[in-house]
Amino acid sequence: MNAFKLPLAVAGLVIGVIAVGCAPAEAPAETPAETTETSMTMPGDSKAVVADASATATQAVFNVKGMDCVSCQGEISGLVKGVEGVKNCEVDASGVVTVQFDSEKTSPEKLVAMINDKTRYEASL
């Protein structure tokens, strides 16, 4: 018997036991969408602010220049999410920021001005 076969067989058995003991992660329950957007937008598009089906829920898409790492994305996202009325903020690696917010509590102009005032980045609609 080869000396390497026994340890590999034992290792396979241990891995098999560990794998059998793991339960698959449950998929999150589907939730119905609260709103429906009226159009798709790209940064710089004349329709960068899109109202959806509810009266005050709005989405804005804008650019932030000067980000060069994941920490930069987190800084922008955390700052924007801390604003009253912001429901969600996603920042991608290319500097595109997508924000869902309550238009009665904040505006894209206020968010852009805040980013420009409080960070080293340059935000624009």
C-alpha positions as CSV (number, residue, x, y, z in Angstrom):
1,M,0.0,0.0,0.0
2,N,1.3,3.4,-0.9
3,A,2.0,5.6,2.1
4,F,0.2,8.5,0.6
5,K,-3.1,6.7,-0.1
6,L,-4.1,6.3,3.5
7,P,-3.7,10.0,4.5
8,L,-5.5,11.1,1.4
9,A,-8.3,8.6,2.0
10,V,-8.6,9.9,5.6
11,A,-8.5,13.5,4.5
12,G,-11.3,12.7,2.0
13,L,-13.4,11.1,4.7
14,V,-12.9,14.2,6.9
15,I,-13.8,16.6,4.1
16,G,-16.8,14.4,3.2
17,V,-18.0,14.5,6.8
18,I,-17.6,18.3,7.0
19,A,-19.4,18.8,3.7
20,V,-22.2,16.5,4.7
21,G,-22.6,18.4,8.0
22,C,-23.0,21.7,6.2
23,A,-26.5,22.9,5.4
24,P,-26.9,24.9,2.3
25,A,-27.6,28.5,2.8
26,E,-31.2,29.4,2.4
27,A,-32.0,31.9,-0.3
28,P,-33.6,35.1,1.0
29,A,-37.3,35.3,0.6
30,E,-38.4,37.3,-2.4
31,T,-40.1,40.5,-1.5
32,P,-42.3,42.4,-3.8
33,A,-40.8,45.6,-5.1
34,E,-42.1,48.6,-3.3
35,T,-41.8,50.9,-6.3
36,T,-41.3,50.8,-10.0
37,E,-38.9,53.1,-11.8
38,T,-40.1,54.9,-14.8
39,S,-36.9,54.8,-16.8
40,M,-33.2,53.8,-16.8
41,T,-30.5,56.4,-16.5
42,M,-26.8,56.8,-17.0
43,P,-24.6,59.4,-15.4
44,G,-24.7,62.6,-17.4
45,D,-28.0,61.7,-18.9
46,S,-30.6,64.5,-18.8
47,K,-32.9,62.2,-16.9
48,A,-30.4,61.6,-14.0
49,V,-33.1,62.0,-11.4
50,V,-36.0,59.6,-11.8
51,A,-39.3,59.6,-9.8
52,D,-40.9,56.3,-9.2
53,A,-44.4,55.2,-8.4
54,S,-44.5,56.7,-4.9
55,A,-44.8,60.5,-4.5
56,T,-41.6,61.1,-2.6
57,A,-39.3,58.2,-3.4
58,T,-36.7,59.2,-6.0
59,Q,-33.5,57.8,-7.5
60,A,-30.5,59.9,-8.5
61,V,-27.4,58.7,-10.4
62,F,-24.3,60.9,-10.4
63,N,-20.5,60.6,-10.8
64,V,-17.7,60.9,-8.2
65,K,-14.2,61.4,-9.5
66,G,-11.0,60.6,-7.5
67,M,-12.0,57.3,-6.1
68,D,-9.3,54.6,-6.5
69,C,-10.1,51.8,-4.1
70,V,-12.8,49.9,-2.2
71,S,-12.2,52.1,0.8
72,C,-13.1,55.2,-1.3
73,Q,-16.4,53.5,-2.3
74,G,-17.2,52.7,1.3
75,E,-16.4,56.3,2.4
76,I,-18.8,57.8,-0.1
77,S,-21.5,55.1,0.6
78,G,-21.3,55.6,4.4
79,L,-21.4,59.4,4.1
80,V,-24.5,59.4,1.8
81,K,-26.3,56.7,3.8
82,G,-26.0,58.8,6.9
83,V,-28.1,61.6,5.4
84,E,-31.7,61.7,6.6
85,G,-34.0,60.5,3.8
86,V,-31.5,58.3,2.0
87,K,-32.9,54.8,1.7
88,N,-30.0,53.2,-0.2
89,C,-26.7,54.1,-1.8
90,E,-24.6,52.0,-4.1
91,V,-21.2,53.1,-5.3
92,D,-19.4,51.2,-8.1
93,A,-15.7,51.1,-8.8
94,S,-16.0,53.5,-11.7
95,G,-17.4,56.2,-9.5
96,V,-21.1,55.9,-10.4
97,V,-23.3,56.6,-7.4
98,T,-26.9,55.4,-7.3
99,V,-29.0,56.8,-4.5
100,Q,-32.6,56.1,-3.6
101,F,-34.0,58.8,-1.3
102,D,-37.1,60.7,0.0
103,S,-37.3,63.8,-2.1
104,E,-39.1,65.6,0.8
105,K,-36.0,65.2,3.0
106,T,-33.0,65.6,0.6
107,S,-32.1,66.2,-3.0
108,P,-29.3,65.2,-5.4
109,E,-27.9,68.7,-5.3
110,K,-27.6,68.5,-1.5
111,L,-25.9,65.1,-1.7
112,V,-23.4,66.2,-4.4
113,A,-22.6,69.4,-2.4
114,M,-22.1,67.4,0.8
115,I,-19.7,65.0,-1.0
116,N,-17.7,67.9,-2.4
117,D,-17.6,69.7,1.0
118,K,-16.7,66.8,3.2
119,T,-14.4,64.6,1.1
120,R,-11.5,65.0,-1.3
121,Y,-13.6,63.7,-4.2
122,E,-15.4,65.6,-6.9
123,A,-19.1,64.8,-7.3
124,S,-21.3,66.0,-10.1
125,L,-24.8,65.4,-11.5
